[in-house]
Amino acid sequence: MLEPVSGRPAAVADCGVERALVVADYHAGLEVGLRRDGVEIRSHAAERRESLLRLLADSDVDRLVLLGDAGDAIGEPSGAEREELSALFDAVTERVPVTLTKGNHDGRIESVVEKIDGVEVVDGPGVRIGDVGFCHGHTWPGEEVVAAPTLCTAHEHPMVRLEDDVGGSRRERVWLRGRLDEAGFSDYDRVGERIVVCPAFNDLSGGTLVNESDDFLSPFLPEGLAEGEAYLLDGTRLGDYRSV
């Protein structure tokens, strides 16, 4: 069971054996890359960290699961990004242990966390904790991860474009929830029941406009998502994500 935190890009997973706060696509140090591209923007590192710590304090969980792309650099984190990651993991592990399912932006994140107690880093196939399988989603998940009753994944940064009555539009982060479709996992012996695609925690990271394109980033989407519905962060049900 996975219950989104109302108004926030985070969820609490009841894994049976423990409860975990689930956050995807943190992208520490994102502003560094934006500045390289000519976007003048200050660092939001402190606000991101405090926002996550408040979620931990309010959620009464046993663990934090980071669904990949904790960092933003493809290679080894350095400079401001490394400092942000170190401060984040130091602060979080004072409260709960952390499981990070590596994403495509977490290439050498072990160099940051290797001396921090309480951080477990698992590779792309992900990890199963009780009734929930967790993976970033940029590569195929492991057999046991897909066989869990609920598969929780990320990587897409799912968003929808909403239009108002006068022709204006805005982009909103969304959750995608639906039935896990065997058609998207034809090489697997067993598949679970449900799949949840999490929104990006970092609100500067952009994303896939799922109501405008089927050009998903994950190798098992959209084929692996049946009867998929989109939900805004405040819990508003938008219905079939393709027809929002």
Beta strands, then each sheet from edge to edge (+ up, - down):
strand 1: 2-4
strand 2: 11-14
strand 3: 19-23
strand 4: 63-66
strand 5: 98-101
strand 6: 119-122
strand 7: 127-129
strand 8: 132-134
strand 9: 150-153
strand 10: 158-163
strand 11: 169-180
strand 12: 194-197
strand 13: 208-209
strand 14: 225-232
strand 15: 237-240
sheet 1: 1+ 2- 3+ 4+ 5+ 6+
sheet 2: 7+ 8- 9- 12- 11+ 10- 13-
sheet 3: 7+ 8- 9- 12- 11+ 14- 15+
end
